[in-house]
Amino acid sequence: MPGAWVEAAEEQPRWGVPEQRDEPRHARDRDRDFARLPERAEQRFELDRPLREARDAFEKSYFEFHLAKEGGSMTRVAEKTGLERTHLYRKLKQLGVDLSRNKRGGP
């Protein structure tokens, strides 16, 4: 049966050929790093303060979560949060989010 032989040949290891993946390496790294995050990120916010301060605290936490989840990729964070990248940079600066710690290879 030629079909059986083909199936068996596909199961044989391919020596010297790197394993093929459906997704790029950075996506696998991002997924591995995201797996280290708690399954459910819980935050507690002090509600006994002005609305602007409470909203800023929430937004800062929200963007820090997405930056960690996306491995510091501003493009992916902008896509996930529905903001344009230029507006995202302005917003993060306004909130005082430290961008240097979210980039790959950073502290």
C-alpha positions, 0 to 999 in steps of 0.5 A: 500500500503506497499510502501506508508507506507515505504516512510512515515516511512522514513520521520519520524524524528529519535529521538536520532540518529545523522543526517547522512551526506555524508561528514565529519564534517571538510569538512562542516566546510571548506565549511562554512569557504570558504563561508565567502571568497569573491566570486571572490578574486581580487588582484592587483599586482604592475607590475612596478618591477622585474619579480621575485618580481612580481612572488613572490607576486603573488605566495604568494597571490595564496598560501594564498588563497588556504590555507584559502580555504582549512582550512590550510590543507597542503595535500589538498593545495598540491593536489589542486596546483599540488605540493608535500607537501614537496615542498609546505612547502619549497615554502611557507617558501621561500615566507614568508607565515605565516603558524600558522594563517592558521591552525584551532584554530590559531589566 
